[in-house]
Amino acid sequence: MLFEPFVESAKFAAAYRNHHWQHVRKTQLATEIELSEGVAPYPNKSDHILDRLEVDEIAT
């Protein structure tokens, strides 16, 4: 094996994504994130479980 697989929890990955979106990337746009509520393991396909960016809400 050339490299050992990189495995990280989904909770950490989501927190890092939100941190990057709010603090790391350089933008003049708003960086507020609307966190999804009531998310549980094994959601239904129709459940809205993604965090939404305020900027995306304005654009759509």
Secondary structure as a PSIPRED ss2 file (coil, helix, strand):
# PSIPRED VFORMAT (PSIPRED V4.0)

   1 M C   1.000  0.000  0.000
   2 L C   1.000  0.000  0.000
   3 F C   1.000  0.000  0.000
   4 E C   1.000  0.000  0.000
   5 P C   1.000  0.000  0.000
   6 F C   1.000  0.000  0.000
   7 V C   1.000  0.000  0.000
   8 E C   1.000  0.000  0.000
   9 S C   1.000  0.000  0.000
  10 A H   0.000  1.000  0.000
  11 K H   0.000  1.000  0.000
  12 F H   0.000  1.000  0.000
  13 A H   0.000  1.000  0.000
  14 A H   0.000  1.000  0.000
  15 A H   0.000  1.000  0.000
  16 Y H   0.000  1.000  0.000
  17 R H   0.000  1.000  0.000
  18 N H   0.000  1.000  0.000
  19 H H   0.000  1.000  0.000
  20 H H   0.000  1.000  0.000
  21 W H   0.000  1.000  0.000
  22 Q H   0.000  1.000  0.000
  23 H H   0.000  1.000  0.000
  24 V H   0.000  1.000  0.000
  25 R C   1.000  0.000  0.000
  26 K C   1.000  0.000  0.000
  27 T C   1.000  0.000  0.000
  28 Q C   1.000  0.000  0.000
  29 L C   1.000  0.000  0.000
  30 A C   1.000  0.000  0.000
  31 T C   1.000  0.000  0.000
  32 E C   1.000  0.000  0.000
  33 I E   0.000  0.000  1.000
  34 E E   0.000  0.000  1.000
  35 L C   1.000  0.000  0.000
  36 S C   1.000  0.000  0.000
  37 E C   1.000  0.000  0.000
  38 G C   1.000  0.000  0.000
  39 V C   1.000  0.000  0.000
  40 A C   1.000  0.000  0.000
  41 P C   1.000  0.000  0.000
  42 Y C   1.000  0.000  0.000
  43 P C   1.000  0.000  0.000
  44 N C   1.000  0.000  0.000
  45 K C   1.000  0.000  0.000
  46 S C   1.000  0.000  0.000
  47 D C   1.000  0.000  0.000
  48 H C   1.000  0.000  0.000
  49 I C   1.000  0.000  0.000
  50 L C   1.000  0.000  0.000
  51 D C   1.000  0.000  0.000
  52 R E   0.000  0.000  1.000
  53 L E   0.000  0.000  1.000
  54 E H   0.000  1.000  0.000
  55 V H   0.000  1.000  0.000
  56 D H   0.000  1.000  0.000
  57 E H   0.000  1.000  0.000
  58 I H   0.000  1.000  0.000
  59 A H   0.000  1.000  0.000
  60 T C   1.000  0.000  0.000
